[in-house]
Amino acid sequence: MPQPPFITYLEKRLANPDTAPLPGYEGQKRMAPFVKEIYEQPKDIDTYKQSAVLALLFNNRDHAHSAEHLEVLFTVRSSDLKNHSGQISFPGGRSDAGETIVQTALRETCEEVGLKRENITVLGELSSLYVPVSRSMIYVVAGFHEGVPETRPNESEVEEIFSVPLSVLLNPANIDRKPWVVLGREVEVPFWNLGKNVPLWGATAMMTAEILTLYEEFASVTS
């Protein structure tokens, strides 16, 4: 079965980042709760924790929505975890010694949500993101799964696995904003309220925003 047009576009787009730079912070910033300077990558990047996540898209033809019936997979992290407990995230985690970014993202995804590696098509790497709260560099791998994936949460790490139609995320009316105190300062935080105990905000929301920017780019050149 042929890939959805956006998936084909995204795969080609990520294969040539040097000739066509990714949106990076310009794409991420619509969901950023801080000023740009806080998210600029540190000069001593090698001293920061290295993590990788998988932004997995799949087609769900049972749902009658736009954006090619594509949905994005998310998890709710276990409340027992030390870092970012109870938050919405992409599957992923800390890199092991000698692993590539892609290897980390795939290993962690298979461990956390029970997917089989052979069912995931790696599309390429999106922009990385420096997270000041945890002093981490998060690398983002984009992937595609044909059809709705059969998932099984690793209960020690994941409380819930769910997906959101890309069309819902693309609709600006679904983004809310409220003042929160983060890192000791009051800032206006953009977020998606997805009916969970916590909103989708912060680093994961920013990574998601770059995917949305690339979809809008795709839509503009194919319209």
ChimeraX commands (.cxc) that place a marker at each C-alpha (Angstrom):
marker #1 position 0.00,0.00,0.00 radius 0.5
marker #1 position 1.48,3.41,-0.96 radius 0.5
marker #1 position 2.45,5.82,1.80 radius 0.5
marker #1 position 0.23,8.84,2.48 radius 0.5
marker #1 position 1.55,11.82,0.47 radius 0.5
marker #1 position 2.66,13.74,3.56 radius 0.5
marker #1 position 4.68,10.77,4.81 radius 0.5
marker #1 position 6.46,10.55,1.44 radius 0.5
marker #1 position 7.07,14.30,1.53 radius 0.5
marker #1 position 8.38,14.17,5.11 radius 0.5
marker #1 position 10.74,11.31,4.35 radius 0.5
marker #1 position 12.24,13.18,1.39 radius 0.5
marker #1 position 12.37,16.42,3.38 radius 0.5
marker #1 position 14.28,14.84,6.26 radius 0.5
marker #1 position 16.72,13.19,3.87 radius 0.5
marker #1 position 18.06,16.58,2.72 radius 0.5
marker #1 position 18.41,18.81,5.80 radius 0.5
marker #1 position 21.55,20.48,4.44 radius 0.5
marker #1 position 19.93,21.71,1.24 radius 0.5
marker #1 position 16.59,22.48,2.92 radius 0.5
marker #1 position 17.11,23.34,6.61 radius 0.5
marker #1 position 14.41,22.14,8.99 radius 0.5
marker #1 position 12.16,24.70,10.72 radius 0.5
marker #1 position 13.89,24.06,14.06 radius 0.5
marker #1 position 13.01,26.62,16.71 radius 0.5
marker #1 position 10.97,28.62,14.21 radius 0.5
marker #1 position 8.66,25.64,13.97 radius 0.5
marker #1 position 8.80,24.71,17.63 radius 0.5
marker #1 position 8.25,28.16,19.09 radius 0.5
marker #1 position 4.47,28.32,18.60 radius 0.5
marker #1 position 4.26,25.94,21.58 radius 0.5
marker #1 position 7.23,27.33,23.54 radius 0.5
marker #1 position 6.48,28.70,27.03 radius 0.5
marker #1 position 9.78,30.59,27.24 radius 0.5
marker #1 position 11.77,33.17,25.35 radius 0.5
marker #1 position 14.10,31.88,22.69 radius 0.5
marker #1 position 17.31,32.35,24.68 radius 0.5
marker #1 position 16.31,29.66,27.19 radius 0.5
marker #1 position 15.92,27.06,24.45 radius 0.5
marker #1 position 19.07,27.86,22.53 radius 0.5
marker #1 position 21.39,24.86,22.46 radius 0.5
marker #1 position 24.20,25.08,25.04 radius 0.5
marker #1 position 27.81,25.30,23.87 radius 0.5
marker #1 position 28.86,22.42,26.15 radius 0.5
marker #1 position 26.34,20.04,24.55 radius 0.5
marker #1 position 28.47,16.94,25.24 radius 0.5
marker #1 position 28.00,17.38,28.99 radius 0.5
marker #1 position 24.19,17.19,28.82 radius 0.5
marker #1 position 22.02,14.10,29.11 radius 0.5
marker #1 position 21.33,12.58,25.69 radius 0.5
marker #1 position 17.87,11.19,24.96 radius 0.5
marker #1 position 15.96,10.21,21.84 radius 0.5
marker #1 position 12.23,9.92,21.17 radius 0.5
marker #1 position 10.11,8.61,18.31 radius 0.5
marker #1 position 7.40,10.83,16.84 radius 0.5
marker #1 position 5.30,8.09,15.27 radius 0.5
marker #1 position 2.58,8.83,12.74 radius 0.5
marker #1 position 0.10,6.26,11.46 radius 0.5
marker #1 position -2.96,6.21,9.25 radius 0.5
marker #1 position -6.34,5.45,10.78 radius 0.5
marker #1 position -8.87,5.16,8.00 radius 0.5
marker #1 position -11.67,4.38,10.47 radius 0.5
marker #1 position -11.72,8.02,11.54 radius 0.5
marker #1 position -13.26,10.51,9.15 radius 0.5
marker #1 position -10.93,13.46,9.63 radius 0.5
marker #1 position -8.68,15.39,7.31 radius 0.5
marker #1 position -4.87,15.52,7.12 radius 0.5
marker #1 position -4.82,12.15,5.32 radius 0.5
marker #1 position -6.28,10.24,8.28 radius 0.5
marker #1 position -2.92,10.58,10.04 radius 0.5
marker #1 position -2.62,10.38,13.81 radius 0.5
marker #1 position 0.28,10.94,16.20 radius 0.5
marker #1 position 1.14,8.47,18.97 radius 0.5
marker #1 position 1.71,9.72,22.53 radius 0.5
marker #1 position 2.19,8.19,25.95 radius 0.5
marker #1 position 1.40,9.31,29.48 radius 0.5
marker #1 position 4.51,8.64,31.52 radius 0.5
marker #1 position 4.22,6.65,34.74 radius 0.5
marker #1 position 3.77,8.74,37.88 radius 0.5
marker #1 position 6.50,6.60,39.47 radius 0.5
marker #1 position 9.24,7.83,37.14 radius 0.5
marker #1 position 11.88,10.21,38.47 radius 0.5
marker #1 position 11.80,12.71,35.60 radius 0.5
marker #1 position 8.72,14.20,33.89 radius 0.5
marker #1 position 6.44,11.76,35.70 radius 0.5
marker #1 position 2.79,11.76,34.66 radius 0.5
marker #1 position 3.43,13.94,31.62 radius 0.5
marker #1 position 2.45,13.40,28.00 radius 0.5
marker #1 position 5.42,12.50,25.84 radius 0.5
marker #1 position 6.64,10.64,22.80 radius 0.5
marker #1 position 8.03,7.18,23.56 radius 0.5
marker #1 position 11.75,7.36,24.12 radius 0.5
marker #1 position 14.48,7.67,26.72 radius 0.5
marker #1 position 18.15,7.89,27.58 radius 0.5
marker #1 position 20.73,6.72,25.08 radius 0.5
marker #1 position 22.93,3.74,25.90 radius 0.5
marker #1 position 26.64,3.86,25.17 radius 0.5
marker #1 position 27.42,3.29,21.50 radius 0.5
marker #1 position 23.83,3.74,20.29 radius 0.5
marker #1 position 22.82,5.98,17.45 radius 0.5
marker #1 position 19.90,8.35,17.86 radius 0.5
marker #1 position 17.68,6.11,15.74 radius 0.5
marker #1 position 18.67,2.99,17.67 radius 0.5
marker #1 position 17.78,4.64,20.97 radius 0.5
marker #1 position 14.41,5.90,19.76 radius 0.5
marker #1 position 13.43,2.51,18.33 radius 0.5
marker #1 position 14.64,0.50,21.31 radius 0.5
marker #1 position 12.85,2.70,23.81 radius 0.5
marker #1 position 9.66,2.75,21.73 radius 0.5
marker #1 position 9.53,-1.02,21.42 radius 0.5
marker #1 position 10.17,-1.39,25.15 radius 0.5
marker #1 position 7.61,1.20,26.22 radius 0.5
marker #1 position 4.67,0.56,23.89 radius 0.5
marker #1 position 5.27,-2.97,22.62 radius 0.5
marker #1 position 5.68,-2.25,18.92 radius 0.5
marker #1 position 7.78,-4.44,16.64 radius 0.5
marker #1 position 10.79,-2.78,15.06 radius 0.5
marker #1 position 10.03,-4.22,11.62 radius 0.5
marker #1 position 6.65,-2.45,11.56 radius 0.5
marker #1 position 8.18,1.01,11.95 radius 0.5
marker #1 position 9.47,2.94,8.95 radius 0.5
marker #1 position 12.11,5.46,10.01 radius 0.5
marker #1 position 11.56,8.71,8.08 radius 0.5
marker #1 position 14.55,10.64,9.44 radius 0.5
marker #1 position 15.52,13.00,12.23 radius 0.5
marker #1 position 13.67,16.17,13.16 radius 0.5
marker #1 position 15.30,19.04,15.03 radius 0.5
marker #1 position 16.75,18.35,18.47 radius 0.5
marker #1 position 15.58,20.28,21.51 radius 0.5
marker #1 position 17.44,21.46,24.59 radius 0.5
marker #1 position 15.30,21.12,27.73 radius 0.5
marker #1 position 16.60,23.38,30.52 radius 0.5
marker #1 position 14.46,21.84,33.27 radius 0.5
marker #1 position 16.22,18.47,33.03 radius 0.5
marker #1 position 19.44,19.72,31.39 radius 0.5
marker #1 position 18.80,17.33,28.51 radius 0.5
marker #1 position 19.29,17.26,24.77 radius 0.5
marker #1 position 16.38,15.42,23.16 radius 0.5
marker #1 position 16.81,14.10,19.63 radius 0.5
marker #1 position 13.65,13.44,17.66 radius 0.5
marker #1 position 13.20,10.64,15.13 radius 0.5
marker #1 position 10.15,10.65,12.88 radius 0.5
marker #1 position 8.55,7.31,12.07 radius 0.5
marker #1 position 5.56,5.86,10.25 radius 0.5
marker #1 position 3.40,2.81,10.97 radius 0.5
marker #1 position 1.04,1.51,8.31 radius 0.5
marker #1 position -2.39,1.21,9.93 radius 0.5
marker #1 position -3.34,1.46,13.60 radius 0.5
marker #1 position -0.54,-0.04,15.73 radius 0.5
marker #1 position -1.28,-2.71,18.29 radius 0.5
marker #1 position 0.33,-1.40,21.44 radius 0.5
marker #1 position 0.97,-2.78,24.92 radius 0.5
marker #1 position 2.16,-0.37,27.62 radius 0.5
marker #1 position 5.17,-1.21,29.77 radius 0.5
marker #1 position 3.46,-0.48,33.08 radius 0.5
marker #1 position 6.68,0.46,34.84 radius 0.5
marker #1 position 7.16,3.35,32.42 radius 0.5
marker #1 position 3.84,4.11,30.73 radius 0.5
marker #1 position 0.41,4.71,32.22 radius 0.5
marker #1 position -1.43,5.14,28.93 radius 0.5
marker #1 position -0.90,5.05,25.17 radius 0.5
marker #1 position -3.14,7.20,23.00 radius 0.5
marker #1 position -3.20,9.01,19.69 radius 0.5
marker #1 position -4.40,12.37,18.39 radius 0.5
marker #1 position -5.50,13.11,14.82 radius 0.5
marker #1 position -3.07,15.39,13.05 radius 0.5
marker #1 position -6.05,17.52,12.02 radius 0.5
marker #1 position -6.86,18.22,15.69 radius 0.5
marker #1 position -3.31,19.40,16.37 radius 0.5
marker #1 position -3.28,21.52,13.21 radius 0.5
marker #1 position -6.39,23.45,14.24 radius 0.5
marker #1 position -5.28,26.65,16.10 radius 0.5
marker #1 position -8.65,26.72,17.89 radius 0.5
marker #1 position -7.57,23.66,19.87 radius 0.5
marker #1 position -4.57,25.44,21.45 radius 0.5
marker #1 position -5.19,27.01,24.84 radius 0.5
marker #1 position -2.95,29.42,26.77 radius 0.5
marker #1 position -2.73,30.11,30.49 radius 0.5
marker #1 position -0.23,31.79,32.82 radius 0.5
marker #1 position 1.78,29.24,34.82 radius 0.5
marker #1 position 4.76,29.57,37.14 radius 0.5
marker #1 position 7.61,27.55,35.63 radius 0.5
marker #1 position 11.21,27.63,36.86 radius 0.5
marker #1 position 10.25,30.38,39.29 radius 0.5
marker #1 position 8.80,32.76,36.72 radius 0.5
marker #1 position 5.30,33.38,35.44 radius 0.5
marker #1 position 4.94,32.72,31.74 radius 0.5
marker #1 position 2.07,32.20,29.34 radius 0.5
marker #1 position 2.07,28.52,28.41 radius 0.5
marker #1 position 0.46,27.25,25.18 radius 0.5
marker #1 position -0.94,23.72,25.39 radius 0.5
marker #1 position -3.42,21.21,23.99 radius 0.5
marker #1 position -6.09,19.96,26.37 radius 0.5
marker #1 position -6.56,16.37,25.19 radius 0.5
marker #1 position -8.86,15.18,27.95 radius 0.5
marker #1 position -6.06,13.68,30.03 radius 0.5
marker #1 position -5.11,14.55,33.61 radius 0.5
marker #1 position -2.30,16.69,32.21 radius 0.5
marker #1 position -2.13,18.85,29.07 radius 0.5
marker #1 position 0.25,18.39,26.17 radius 0.5
marker #1 position 2.76,21.19,26.66 radius 0.5
marker #1 position 6.45,21.97,26.94 radius 0.5
marker #1 position 9.11,19.99,25.08 radius 0.5
marker #1 position 6.78,17.39,23.54 radius 0.5
marker #1 position 4.39,20.09,22.34 radius 0.5
marker #1 position 7.31,21.97,20.78 radius 0.5
marker #1 position 8.52,18.86,18.96 radius 0.5
marker #1 position 4.97,18.26,17.74 radius 0.5
marker #1 position 4.82,21.84,16.50 radius 0.5
marker #1 position 7.72,21.26,14.13 radius 0.5
marker #1 position 5.79,18.36,12.55 radius 0.5
marker #1 position 2.80,20.66,12.12 radius 0.5
marker #1 position 5.01,23.29,10.49 radius 0.5
marker #1 position 6.30,20.71,8.04 radius 0.5
marker #1 position 2.74,19.60,7.26 radius 0.5
marker #1 position 1.75,23.20,6.57 radius 0.5
marker #1 position 4.79,23.50,4.32 radius 0.5
marker #1 position 3.67,20.32,2.51 radius 0.5
marker #1 position 0.12,21.64,2.15 radius 0.5
marker #1 position 1.36,24.92,0.70 radius 0.5
marker #1 position 3.41,23.28,-2.04 radius 0.5
marker #1 position 0.76,20.70,-2.96 radius 0.5
marker #1 position -2.32,22.93,-2.94 radius 0.5
marker link #1:1,2 radius 0.2
marker link #1:2,3 radius 0.2
marker link #1:3,4 radius 0.2
marker link #1:4,5 radius 0.2
marker link #1:5,6 radius 0.2
marker link #1:6,7 radius 0.2
marker link #1:7,8 radius 0.2
marker link #1:8,9 radius 0.2
marker link #1:9,10 radius 0.2
marker link #1:10,11 radius 0.2
marker link #1:11,12 radius 0.2
marker link #1:12,13 radius 0.2
marker link #1:13,14 radius 0.2
marker link #1:14,15 radius 0.2
marker link #1:15,16 radius 0.2
marker link #1:16,17 radius 0.2
marker link #1:17,18 radius 0.2
marker link #1:18,19 radius 0.2
marker link #1:19,20 radius 0.2
marker link #1:20,21 radius 0.2
marker link #1:21,22 radius 0.2
marker link #1:22,23 radius 0.2
marker link #1:23,24 radius 0.2
marker link #1:24,25 radius 0.2
marker link #1:25,26 radius 0.2
marker link #1:26,27 radius 0.2
marker link #1:27,28 radius 0.2
marker link #1:28,29 radius 0.2
marker link #1:29,30 radius 0.2
marker link #1:30,31 radius 0.2
marker link #1:31,32 radius 0.2
marker link #1:32,33 radius 0.2
marker link #1:33,34 radius 0.2
marker link #1:34,35 radius 0.2
marker link #1:35,36 radius 0.2
marker link #1:36,37 radius 0.2
marker link #1:37,38 radius 0.2
marker link #1:38,39 radius 0.2
marker link #1:39,40 radius 0.2
marker link #1:40,41 radius 0.2
marker link #1:41,42 radius 0.2
marker link #1:42,43 radius 0.2
marker link #1:43,44 radius 0.2
marker link #1:44,45 radius 0.2
marker link #1:45,46 radius 0.2
marker link #1:46,47 radius 0.2
marker link #1:47,48 radius 0.2
marker link #1:48,49 radius 0.2
marker link #1:49,50 radius 0.2
marker link #1:50,51 radius 0.2
marker link #1:51,52 radius 0.2
marker link #1:52,53 radius 0.2
marker link #1:53,54 radius 0.2
marker link #1:54,55 radius 0.2
marker link #1:55,56 radius 0.2
marker link #1:56,57 radius 0.2
marker link #1:57,58 radius 0.2
marker link #1:58,59 radius 0.2
marker link #1:59,60 radius 0.2
marker link #1:60,61 radius 0.2
marker link #1:61,62 radius 0.2
marker link #1:62,63 radius 0.2
marker link #1:63,64 radius 0.2
marker link #1:64,65 radius 0.2
marker link #1:65,66 radius 0.2
marker link #1:66,67 radius 0.2
marker link #1:67,68 radius 0.2
marker link #1:68,69 radius 0.2
marker link #1:69,70 radius 0.2
marker link #1:70,71 radius 0.2
marker link #1:71,72 radius 0.2
marker link #1:72,73 radius 0.2
marker link #1:73,74 radius 0.2
marker link #1:74,75 radius 0.2
marker link #1:75,76 radius 0.2
marker link #1:76,77 radius 0.2
marker link #1:77,78 radius 0.2
marker link #1:78,79 radius 0.2
marker link #1:79,80 radius 0.2
marker link #1:80,81 radius 0.2
marker link #1:81,82 radius 0.2
marker link #1:82,83 radius 0.2
marker link #1:83,84 radius 0.2
marker link #1:84,85 radius 0.2
marker link #1:85,86 radius 0.2
marker link #1:86,87 radius 0.2
marker link #1:87,88 radius 0.2
marker link #1:88,89 radius 0.2
marker link #1:89,90 radius 0.2
marker link #1:90,91 radius 0.2
marker link #1:91,92 radius 0.2
marker link #1:92,93 radius 0.2
marker link #1:93,94 radius 0.2
marker link #1:94,95 radius 0.2
marker link #1:95,96 radius 0.2
marker link #1:96,97 radius 0.2
marker link #1:97,98 radius 0.2
marker link #1:98,99 radius 0.2
marker link #1:99,100 radius 0.2
marker link #1:100,101 radius 0.2
marker link #1:101,102 radius 0.2
marker link #1:102,103 radius 0.2
marker link #1:103,104 radius 0.2
marker link #1:104,105 radius 0.2
marker link #1:105,106 radius 0.2
marker link #1:106,107 radius 0.2
marker link #1:107,108 radius 0.2
marker link #1:108,109 radius 0.2
marker link #1:109,110 radius 0.2
marker link #1:110,111 radius 0.2
marker link #1:111,112 radius 0.2
marker link #1:112,113 radius 0.2
marker link #1:113,114 radius 0.2
marker link #1:114,115 radius 0.2
marker link #1:115,116 radius 0.2
marker link #1:116,117 radius 0.2
marker link #1:117,118 radius 0.2
marker link #1:118,119 radius 0.2
marker link #1:119,120 radius 0.2
marker link #1:120,121 radius 0.2
marker link #1:121,122 radius 0.2
marker link #1:122,123 radius 0.2
marker link #1:123,124 radius 0.2
marker link #1:124,125 radius 0.2
marker link #1:125,126 radius 0.2
marker link #1:126,127 radius 0.2
marker link #1:127,128 radius 0.2
marker link #1:128,129 radius 0.2
marker link #1:129,130 radius 0.2
marker link #1:130,131 radius 0.2
marker link #1:131,132 radius 0.2
marker link #1:132,133 radius 0.2
marker link #1:133,134 radius 0.2
marker link #1:134,135 radius 0.2
marker link #1:135,136 radius 0.2
marker link #1:136,137 radius 0.2
marker link #1:137,138 radius 0.2
marker link #1:138,139 radius 0.2
marker link #1:139,140 radius 0.2
marker link #1:140,141 radius 0.2
marker link #1:141,142 radius 0.2
marker link #1:142,143 radius 0.2
marker link #1:143,144 radius 0.2
marker link #1:144,145 radius 0.2
marker link #1:145,146 radius 0.2
marker link #1:146,147 radius 0.2
marker link #1:147,148 radius 0.2
marker link #1:148,149 radius 0.2
marker link #1:149,150 radius 0.2
marker link #1:150,151 radius 0.2
marker link #1:151,152 radius 0.2
marker link #1:152,153 radius 0.2
marker link #1:153,154 radius 0.2
marker link #1:154,155 radius 0.2
marker link #1:155,156 radius 0.2
marker link #1:156,157 radius 0.2
marker link #1:157,158 radius 0.2
marker link #1:158,159 radius 0.2
marker link #1:159,160 radius 0.2
marker link #1:160,161 radius 0.2
marker link #1:161,162 radius 0.2
marker link #1:162,163 radius 0.2
marker link #1:163,164 radius 0.2
marker link #1:164,165 radius 0.2
marker link #1:165,166 radius 0.2
marker link #1:166,167 radius 0.2
marker link #1:167,168 radius 0.2
marker link #1:168,169 radius 0.2
marker link #1:169,170 radius 0.2
marker link #1:170,171 radius 0.2
marker link #1:171,172 radius 0.2
marker link #1:172,173 radius 0.2
marker link #1:173,174 radius 0.2
marker link #1:174,175 radius 0.2
marker link #1:175,176 radius 0.2
marker link #1:176,177 radius 0.2
marker link #1:177,178 radius 0.2
marker link #1:178,179 radius 0.2
marker link #1:179,180 radius 0.2
marker link #1:180,181 radius 0.2
marker link #1:181,182 radius 0.2
marker link #1:182,183 radius 0.2
marker link #1:183,184 radius 0.2
marker link #1:184,185 radius 0.2
marker link #1:185,186 radius 0.2
marker link #1:186,187 radius 0.2
marker link #1:187,188 radius 0.2
marker link #1:188,189 radius 0.2
marker link #1:189,190 radius 0.2
marker link #1:190,191 radius 0.2
marker link #1:191,192 radius 0.2
marker link #1:192,193 radius 0.2
marker link #1:193,194 radius 0.2
marker link #1:194,195 radius 0.2
marker link #1:195,196 radius 0.2
marker link #1:196,197 radius 0.2
marker link #1:197,198 radius 0.2
marker link #1:198,199 radius 0.2
marker link #1:199,200 radius 0.2
marker link #1:200,201 radius 0.2
marker link #1:201,202 radius 0.2
marker link #1:202,203 radius 0.2
marker link #1:203,204 radius 0.2
marker link #1:204,205 radius 0.2
marker link #1:205,206 radius 0.2
marker link #1:206,207 radius 0.2
marker link #1:207,208 radius 0.2
marker link #1:208,209 radius 0.2
marker link #1:209,210 radius 0.2
marker link #1:210,211 radius 0.2
marker link #1:211,212 radius 0.2
marker link #1:212,213 radius 0.2
marker link #1:213,214 radius 0.2
marker link #1:214,215 radius 0.2
marker link #1:215,216 radius 0.2
marker link #1:216,217 radius 0.2
marker link #1:217,218 radius 0.2
marker link #1:218,219 radius 0.2
marker link #1:219,220 radius 0.2
marker link #1:220,221 radius 0.2
marker link #1:221,222 radius 0.2
marker link #1:222,223 radius 0.2
view
